[in-house]
Amino acid sequence: MMLNLSAFDNEENFGEEDVVRFMRNRSAEDWSALLAQTEIVQFKQGDLVLQQGEIDRALYIVLTGELEVVLFSTEGEDRRLSRLAAGCIFGEQSFLDGKPRSATVRAVTNGEMRMLPWSAFERLSDSNPHLALGILFDIGCVLSERLRRMNQFIV
């Protein structure tokens, strides 16, 4: 599959909520090495792609379509936290720590993403440690930006 890398550099794909792009300005070779370790996942509007509380140690990269991150309360009400478009990642917390998912991700439109299981990342890390380090740094930047955004909800 030929990936349109412009989605990962194009400011038009991102609203105020999604300002950090994963692997921005990386080479086609880096993307090829990463995508070789991933699985294609297609989603349809309304699908629950991830569910709060489930255990799944994988990172997801949105290629096309739009998703929303939703937090469900104990009363069953949902609160939309953010939207995700092409170029965004999600699932980074559980990917790193192996703990249950902290939110639900629901498809707003049809689309496609790539899933990077932790075991595949370990293989990538063995064969291409420089790229793996870059991926971890990018995930850290995404986490930092999302934490800053969540802090705005608190104050």
LINVENTA-V866134 format. One record per run of one state. SS is the DSSP state (@ for helix, = for strand, . for the rest). FROM is the first residue (numbers start at 1). TO is the last residue. Records with the same first field share a line. If there is no record, write none. Layout:
SS->FROM-TO / FROM-TO
This chain:
.->1-4 / 9-10 / 14-27 / 36-38 / 44-47 / 51-57 / 65-66 / 73-77 / 85-88 / 91-91 / 98-103 / 108-110 / 128-128 / 155-155
@->5-8 / 11-13 / 28-35 / 92-97 / 118-127 / 129-154
=->39-43 / 48-50 / 58-64 / 67-72 / 78-84 / 89-90 / 104-107 / 111-117
